[in-house]
Amino acid sequence: MPENSEKALPLRNMKKWSRLKGENAWTMFKVIAELVDGFESLNAIGPCISIFGSARTKPDHPQYILATEIAAKLTEAGFGIITGGGPGIMEAANKGASLNGGVSVGLNIDLPLEQGHNEYIDDNRNLTHRYFFVRKVMFVKYAQAFVVLPGGFGTMDELFEVLTLIQTKKITQVPVILVGSRFWNGLREWIVETMLRKAGNISEDDLELFPITDDPDEVVRHITEFYEKDVEKLQPNYEL
């Protein structure tokens, strides 16, 4: 390698970064447009619950049936339903809302290997996102509670982002309910034993942020009782 080649590498890199300036500016405008579109579409939907869970759950699975029931009961209690718009638990929750005459929102994401939106989303509340982080803004800003059923990496990402925002007081505290004790109890035990007791990375109070249940009526009761104490909390969670 020539003696001055290492000095030349940063220079070539800077030229590459210079070429990217125009592309980065265009990306910024696309992000802003996606945020504006989401705000305009969701500002008037009223109180909603975001329901998270696996896209791989089949319609005959007990968790799919449970998600449908939970969404229907939340609709009866006056809430709309927000999901990621895809199949599995998302479809089940939109189905429960739609068949019960409730608001049914889908926040879809462009993915190369997954299907499009499910059929139970309201036509005027079916949004498609390019950016995961913009999609999560919509999930959080317009939800008055979060119901989380078993899922994979995406579900964990959404769950821990919400818990982090509540823990750090970036959003007001809202109910976060984990549904499916056989799935979630092991994670809670790890959080208690490792994160809390061994490492001291969270506080005892943080464990109260995510109750676990298998009962759809308990999900609804937990949320409605939370807001009976302070109905003024039924509004978007934060301002950007």
Short mmCIF file of the C-alpha atoms (twelve columns), coordinates in Angstrom:
data_MODEL
# 
_entry.id   MODEL 
# 
loop_
_atom_site.group_PDB 
_atom_site.id 
_atom_site.type_symbol 
_atom_site.label_atom_id 
_atom_site.label_alt_id 
_atom_site.label_comp_id 
_atom_site.label_asym_id 
_atom_site.label_seq_id 
_atom_site.Cartn_x 
_atom_site.Cartn_y 
_atom_site.Cartn_z 
_atom_site.pdbx_PDB_model_num 
ATOM 1   C CA . MET A 1   0.000   0.000   0.000  1 
ATOM 2   C CA . PRO A 2   1.432   3.450   -0.905 1 
ATOM 3   C CA . GLU A 3   2.681   5.498   2.016  1 
ATOM 4   C CA . ASN A 4   0.039   8.197   1.593  1 
ATOM 5   C CA . SER A 5   -2.896  5.829   1.005  1 
ATOM 6   C CA . GLU A 6   -4.144  6.010   4.594  1 
ATOM 7   C CA . LYS A 7   -4.287  9.800   4.350  1 
ATOM 8   C CA . ALA A 8   -6.215  9.486   1.100  1 
ATOM 9   C CA . LEU A 9   -8.913  7.269   2.622  1 
ATOM 10  C CA . PRO A 10  -10.513 9.983   4.798  1 
ATOM 11  C CA . LEU A 11  -10.465 12.355  1.804  1 
ATOM 12  C CA . ARG A 12  -12.293 9.858   -0.394 1 
ATOM 13  C CA . ASN A 13  -14.739 9.300   2.451  1 
ATOM 14  C CA . MET A 14  -15.398 13.042  2.716  1 
ATOM 15  C CA . LYS A 15  -16.155 13.199  -1.007 1 
ATOM 16  C CA . LYS A 16  -18.667 10.396  -0.544 1 
ATOM 17  C CA . TRP A 17  -20.301 12.249  2.367  1 
ATOM 18  C CA . SER A 18  -20.525 15.372  0.217  1 
ATOM 19  C CA . ARG A 19  -22.431 13.446  -2.449 1 
ATOM 20  C CA . LEU A 20  -24.854 12.247  0.215  1 
ATOM 21  C CA . LYS A 21  -25.841 15.730  1.360  1 
ATOM 22  C CA . GLY A 22  -28.557 16.091  -1.258 1 
ATOM 23  C CA . GLU A 23  -29.871 12.617  -0.562 1 
ATOM 24  C CA . ASN A 24  -30.007 13.293  3.196  1 
ATOM 25  C CA . ALA A 25  -31.943 16.520  2.655  1 
ATOM 26  C CA . TRP A 26  -34.487 14.657  0.521  1 
ATOM 27  C CA . THR A 27  -34.817 11.979  3.224  1 
ATOM 28  C CA . MET A 28  -35.583 14.698  5.769  1 
ATOM 29  C CA . PHE A 29  -38.454 15.991  3.632  1 
ATOM 30  C CA . LYS A 30  -39.845 12.466  3.258  1 
ATOM 31  C CA . VAL A 31  -39.753 11.998  7.025  1 
ATOM 32  C CA . ILE A 32  -41.552 15.304  7.602  1 
ATOM 33  C CA . ALA A 33  -44.186 14.432  5.005  1 
ATOM 34  C CA . GLU A 34  -44.806 11.083  6.689  1 
ATOM 35  C CA . LEU A 35  -45.183 12.736  10.094 1 
ATOM 36  C CA . VAL A 36  -47.574 15.374  8.748  1 
ATOM 37  C CA . ASP A 37  -49.686 12.752  6.984  1 
ATOM 38  C CA . GLY A 38  -49.920 10.719  10.167 1 
ATOM 39  C CA . PHE A 39  -50.861 13.703  12.335 1 
ATOM 40  C CA . GLU A 40  -53.532 14.864  9.904  1 
ATOM 41  C CA . SER A 41  -55.020 11.379  9.658  1 
ATOM 42  C CA . LEU A 42  -55.032 10.569  13.373 1 
ATOM 43  C CA . ASN A 43  -55.655 13.886  15.126 1 
ATOM 44  C CA . ALA A 44  -59.421 13.347  15.183 1 
ATOM 45  C CA . ILE A 45  -59.728 9.618   15.892 1 
ATOM 46  C CA . GLY A 46  -60.460 9.954   19.611 1 
ATOM 47  C CA . PRO A 47  -59.185 7.718   22.435 1 
ATOM 48  C CA . CYS A 48  -57.496 4.562   21.122 1 
ATOM 49  C CA . ILE A 49  -55.572 1.558   22.382 1 
ATOM 50  C CA . SER A 50  -52.489 0.264   20.562 1 
ATOM 51  C CA . ILE A 51  -52.382 -3.532  20.400 1 
ATOM 52  C CA . PHE A 52  -49.047 -5.213  19.609 1 
ATOM 53  C CA . GLY A 53  -48.284 -8.839  18.808 1 
ATOM 54  C CA . SER A 54  -46.874 -11.296 16.310 1 
ATOM 55  C CA . ALA A 55  -47.643 -11.131 12.602 1 
ATOM 56  C CA . ARG A 56  -47.204 -14.931 12.469 1 
ATOM 57  C CA . THR A 57  -50.126 -15.898 14.714 1 
ATOM 58  C CA . LYS A 58  -52.724 -17.880 12.742 1 
ATOM 59  C CA . PRO A 59  -56.499 -17.225 12.898 1 
ATOM 60  C CA . ASP A 60  -57.163 -20.523 14.677 1 
ATOM 61  C CA . HIS A 61  -54.597 -19.819 17.408 1 
ATOM 62  C CA . PRO A 62  -55.938 -19.071 20.914 1 
ATOM 63  C CA . GLN A 63  -53.938 -15.828 21.034 1 
ATOM 64  C CA . TYR A 64  -55.562 -14.615 17.796 1 
ATOM 65  C CA . ILE A 65  -58.999 -15.371 19.214 1 
ATOM 66  C CA . LEU A 66  -58.087 -13.650 22.483 1 
ATOM 67  C CA . ALA A 67  -56.829 -10.528 20.686 1 
ATOM 68  C CA . THR A 68  -60.100 -10.331 18.745 1 
ATOM 69  C CA . GLU A 69  -62.084 -10.565 21.970 1 
ATOM 70  C CA . ILE A 70  -59.987 -7.944  23.741 1 
ATOM 71  C CA . ALA A 71  -60.346 -5.487  20.853 1 
ATOM 72  C CA . ALA A 72  -64.116 -6.023  20.732 1 
ATOM 73  C CA . LYS A 73  -64.447 -5.395  24.473 1 
ATOM 74  C CA . LEU A 74  -62.287 -2.273  24.291 1 
ATOM 75  C CA . THR A 75  -64.471 -1.019  21.449 1 
ATOM 76  C CA . GLU A 76  -67.550 -1.555  23.617 1 
ATOM 77  C CA . ALA A 77  -65.834 0.520   26.306 1 
ATOM 78  C CA . GLY A 78  -65.495 3.409   23.831 1 
ATOM 79  C CA . PHE A 79  -61.940 3.011   22.565 1 
ATOM 80  C CA . GLY A 80  -60.670 2.683   19.019 1 
ATOM 81  C CA . ILE A 81  -57.958 0.189   18.126 1 
ATOM 82  C CA . ILE A 82  -54.564 0.905   16.575 1 
ATOM 83  C CA . THR A 83  -52.369 -1.903  15.205 1 
ATOM 84  C CA . GLY A 84  -49.458 -2.333  12.840 1 
ATOM 85  C CA . GLY A 85  -51.969 -3.150  10.113 1 
ATOM 86  C CA . GLY A 86  -50.554 -6.554  9.174  1 
ATOM 87  C CA . PRO A 87  -51.622 -10.166 9.713  1 
ATOM 88  C CA . GLY A 88  -51.622 -12.218 12.917 1 
ATOM 89  C CA . ILE A 89  -52.387 -10.440 16.180 1 
ATOM 90  C CA . MET A 90  -52.670 -7.145  14.301 1 
ATOM 91  C CA . GLU A 91  -55.382 -8.547  12.050 1 
ATOM 92  C CA . ALA A 92  -57.157 -10.073 15.041 1 
ATOM 93  C CA . ALA A 93  -57.293 -6.737  16.866 1 
ATOM 94  C CA . ASN A 94  -58.494 -4.827  13.807 1 
ATOM 95  C CA . LYS A 95  -61.084 -7.552  13.261 1 
ATOM 96  C CA . GLY A 96  -62.404 -7.252  16.796 1 
ATOM 97  C CA . ALA A 97  -62.785 -3.495  16.376 1 
ATOM 98  C CA . SER A 98  -64.220 -3.559  12.864 1 
ATOM 99  C CA . LEU A 99  -66.821 -6.276  13.426 1 
ATOM 100 C CA . ASN A 100 -67.949 -4.461  16.560 1 
ATOM 101 C CA . GLY A 101 -68.415 -1.130  14.782 1 
ATOM 102 C CA . GLY A 102 -65.389 0.563   16.346 1 
ATOM 103 C CA . VAL A 103 -62.549 2.691   15.030 1 
ATOM 104 C CA . SER A 104 -59.953 0.428   13.403 1 
ATOM 105 C CA . VAL A 105 -56.581 1.988   12.539 1 
ATOM 106 C CA . GLY A 106 -53.698 0.301   10.717 1 
ATOM 107 C CA . LEU A 107 -50.155 1.693   10.712 1 
ATOM 108 C CA . ASN A 108 -48.554 -0.381  8.000  1 
ATOM 109 C CA . ILE A 109 -44.847 -0.568  7.225  1 
ATOM 110 C CA . ASP A 110 -43.155 -1.292  3.892  1 
ATOM 111 C CA . LEU A 111 -41.353 -4.622  4.325  1 
ATOM 112 C CA . PRO A 112 -39.859 -6.732  1.522  1 
ATOM 113 C CA . LEU A 113 -40.909 -10.144 2.826  1 
ATOM 114 C CA . GLU A 114 -44.293 -9.561  4.461  1 
ATOM 115 C CA . GLN A 115 -47.863 -9.198  3.277  1 
ATOM 116 C CA . GLY A 116 -49.775 -5.937  2.961  1 
ATOM 117 C CA . HIS A 117 -52.462 -4.649  5.263  1 
ATOM 118 C CA . ASN A 118 -55.299 -6.742  6.633  1 
ATOM 119 C CA . GLU A 119 -58.911 -6.310  5.501  1 
ATOM 120 C CA . TYR A 120 -60.329 -5.037  8.801  1 
ATOM 121 C CA . ILE A 121 -58.826 -1.529  8.774  1 
ATOM 122 C CA . ASP A 122 -61.079 1.475   8.156  1 
ATOM 123 C CA . ASP A 123 -60.500 2.791   4.634  1 
ATOM 124 C CA . ASN A 124 -59.738 6.305   5.853  1 
ATOM 125 C CA . ARG A 125 -57.463 5.100   8.663  1 
ATOM 126 C CA . ASN A 126 -55.083 2.892   6.718  1 
ATOM 127 C CA . LEU A 127 -51.614 4.480   6.743  1 
ATOM 128 C CA . THR A 128 -48.432 3.123   5.177  1 
ATOM 129 C CA . HIS A 129 -45.033 4.072   6.575  1 
ATOM 130 C CA . ARG A 130 -41.550 3.921   5.135  1 
ATOM 131 C CA . TYR A 131 -39.808 4.566   8.461  1 
ATOM 132 C CA . PHE A 132 -40.201 2.454   11.604 1 
ATOM 133 C CA . PHE A 133 -39.471 5.383   13.914 1 
ATOM 134 C CA . VAL A 134 -42.249 7.524   12.391 1 
ATOM 135 C CA . ARG A 135 -44.650 4.617   12.728 1 
ATOM 136 C CA . LYS A 136 -43.750 4.268   16.419 1 
ATOM 137 C CA . VAL A 137 -44.407 7.963   16.968 1 
ATOM 138 C CA . MET A 138 -47.967 7.370   15.734 1 
ATOM 139 C CA . PHE A 139 -48.395 4.282   17.921 1 
ATOM 140 C CA . VAL A 140 -47.363 6.166   21.022 1 
ATOM 141 C CA . LYS A 141 -48.777 9.643   20.433 1 
ATOM 142 C CA . TYR A 142 -52.330 8.506   19.712 1 
ATOM 143 C CA . ALA A 143 -52.727 5.609   22.169 1 
ATOM 144 C CA . GLN A 144 -54.142 5.892   25.667 1 
ATOM 145 C CA . ALA A 145 -52.953 2.397   26.586 1 
ATOM 146 C CA . PHE A 146 -50.944 -0.484  25.172 1 
ATOM 147 C CA . VAL A 147 -51.984 -4.125  25.112 1 
ATOM 148 C CA . VAL A 148 -49.135 -6.475  24.199 1 
ATOM 149 C CA . LEU A 149 -49.657 -10.085 23.192 1 
ATOM 150 C CA . PRO A 150 -46.894 -12.609 22.397 1 
ATOM 151 C CA . GLY A 151 -44.647 -11.610 19.528 1 
ATOM 152 C CA . GLY A 152 -41.105 -11.441 18.222 1 
ATOM 153 C CA . PHE A 153 -38.399 -8.791  17.920 1 
ATOM 154 C CA . GLY A 154 -40.796 -6.148  16.610 1 
ATOM 155 C CA . THR A 155 -43.183 -6.630  19.508 1 
ATOM 156 C CA . MET A 156 -40.317 -6.426  22.010 1 
ATOM 157 C CA . ASP A 157 -39.029 -3.284  20.324 1 
ATOM 158 C CA . GLU A 158 -42.431 -1.614  20.624 1 
ATOM 159 C CA . LEU A 159 -42.952 -2.762  24.215 1 
ATOM 160 C CA . PHE A 160 -39.587 -1.590  25.538 1 
ATOM 161 C CA . GLU A 161 -39.765 1.707   23.678 1 
ATOM 162 C CA . VAL A 162 -43.071 2.459   25.420 1 
ATOM 163 C CA . LEU A 163 -41.719 1.377   28.817 1 
ATOM 164 C CA . THR A 164 -38.630 3.536   28.310 1 
ATOM 165 C CA . LEU A 165 -40.696 6.587   27.405 1 
ATOM 166 C CA . ILE A 166 -42.855 6.127   30.496 1 
ATOM 167 C CA . GLN A 167 -39.894 5.416   32.780 1 
ATOM 168 C CA . THR A 168 -38.043 8.527   31.593 1 
ATOM 169 C CA . LYS A 169 -41.253 10.621  31.697 1 
ATOM 170 C CA . LYS A 170 -41.069 11.478  28.016 1 
ATOM 171 C CA . ILE A 171 -44.761 10.559  27.875 1 
ATOM 172 C CA . THR A 172 -47.386 10.535  30.586 1 
ATOM 173 C CA . GLN A 173 -47.876 7.213   32.324 1 
ATOM 174 C CA . VAL A 174 -50.514 5.067   30.628 1 
ATOM 175 C CA . PRO A 175 -51.499 1.428   31.114 1 
ATOM 176 C CA . VAL A 176 -49.210 -1.157  29.502 1 
ATOM 177 C CA . ILE A 177 -50.729 -4.617  29.850 1 
ATOM 178 C CA . LEU A 178 -49.044 -7.870  28.822 1 
ATOM 179 C CA . VAL A 179 -51.483 -10.592 27.793 1 
ATOM 180 C CA . GLY A 180 -50.368 -14.227 27.999 1 
ATOM 181 C CA . SER A 181 -48.808 -15.261 31.301 1 
ATOM 182 C CA . ARG A 182 -47.095 -18.379 29.927 1 
ATOM 183 C CA . PHE A 183 -45.267 -16.214 27.401 1 
ATOM 184 C CA . TRP A 184 -44.472 -13.175 29.571 1 
ATOM 185 C CA . ASN A 185 -43.761 -14.628 33.033 1 
ATOM 186 C CA . GLY A 186 -40.316 -15.860 32.016 1 
ATOM 187 C CA . LEU A 187 -39.345 -12.407 30.750 1 
ATOM 188 C CA . ARG A 188 -40.606 -10.810 33.949 1 
ATOM 189 C CA . GLU A 189 -38.585 -13.272 36.046 1 
ATOM 190 C CA . TRP A 190 -35.450 -12.394 34.072 1 
ATOM 191 C CA . ILE A 191 -36.128 -8.685  34.528 1 
ATOM 192 C CA . VAL A 192 -36.555 -9.172  38.282 1 
ATOM 193 C CA . GLU A 193 -33.586 -11.479 38.832 1 
ATOM 194 C CA . THR A 194 -31.084 -9.985  36.396 1 
ATOM 195 C CA . MET A 195 -31.989 -6.383  35.637 1 
ATOM 196 C CA . LEU A 196 -33.258 -5.519  39.124 1 
ATOM 197 C CA . ARG A 197 -31.588 -7.748  41.728 1 
ATOM 198 C CA . LYS A 198 -28.242 -8.652  40.140 1 
ATOM 199 C CA . ALA A 199 -27.475 -5.577  38.073 1 
ATOM 200 C CA . GLY A 200 -29.607 -2.909  39.700 1 
ATOM 201 C CA . ASN A 201 -30.418 -1.406  36.320 1 
ATOM 202 C CA . ILE A 202 -34.069 -0.669  37.100 1 
ATOM 203 C CA . SER A 203 -36.003 0.191   40.244 1 
ATOM 204 C CA . GLU A 204 -38.643 -1.835  42.075 1 
ATOM 205 C CA . ASP A 205 -41.315 0.618   40.972 1 
ATOM 206 C CA . ASP A 206 -40.594 -0.121  37.309 1 
ATOM 207 C CA . LEU A 207 -42.072 -3.595  37.751 1 
ATOM 208 C CA . GLU A 208 -45.478 -1.983  38.260 1 
ATOM 209 C CA . LEU A 209 -45.436 -0.578  34.721 1 
ATOM 210 C CA . PHE A 210 -46.427 -3.829  33.012 1 
ATOM 211 C CA . PRO A 211 -49.033 -6.064  34.717 1 
ATOM 212 C CA . ILE A 212 -49.579 -9.510  33.189 1 
ATOM 213 C CA . THR A 213 -52.962 -11.148 32.674 1 
ATOM 214 C CA . ASP A 214 -54.840 -13.741 30.627 1 
ATOM 215 C CA . ASP A 215 -58.283 -12.238 31.234 1 
ATOM 216 C CA . PRO A 216 -59.726 -9.896  28.563 1 
ATOM 217 C CA . ASP A 217 -62.126 -8.387  31.105 1 
ATOM 218 C CA . GLU A 218 -59.204 -7.537  33.358 1 
ATOM 219 C CA . VAL A 219 -57.513 -5.751  30.448 1 
ATOM 220 C CA . VAL A 220 -60.566 -3.557  29.932 1 
ATOM 221 C CA . ARG A 221 -61.078 -3.006  33.646 1 
ATOM 222 C CA . HIS A 222 -57.471 -1.951  34.186 1 
ATOM 223 C CA . ILE A 223 -57.689 0.654   31.425 1 
ATOM 224 C CA . THR A 224 -61.135 2.030   32.272 1 
ATOM 225 C CA . GLU A 225 -60.343 2.318   35.989 1 
ATOM 226 C CA . PHE A 226 -57.124 4.162   35.161 1 
ATOM 227 C CA . TYR A 227 -59.055 6.823   33.252 1 
ATOM 228 C CA . GLU A 228 -61.981 7.028   35.652 1 
ATOM 229 C CA . LYS A 229 -59.536 8.657   38.065 1 
ATOM 230 C CA . ASP A 230 -58.522 11.369  35.593 1 
ATOM 231 C CA . VAL A 231 -60.499 11.668  32.360 1 
ATOM 232 C CA . GLU A 232 -58.310 14.617  31.296 1 
ATOM 233 C CA . LYS A 233 -55.583 12.105  30.462 1 
ATOM 234 C CA . LEU A 234 -57.602 10.932  27.457 1 
ATOM 235 C CA . GLN A 235 -55.641 12.939  24.923 1 
ATOM 236 C CA . PRO A 236 -52.533 12.555  22.740 1 
ATOM 237 C CA . ASN A 237 -49.528 11.686  24.888 1 
ATOM 238 C CA . TYR A 238 -47.059 14.409  23.944 1 
ATOM 239 C CA . GLU A 239 -46.392 17.273  21.605 1 
ATOM 240 C CA . LEU A 240 -43.527 17.202  19.126 1 
# 
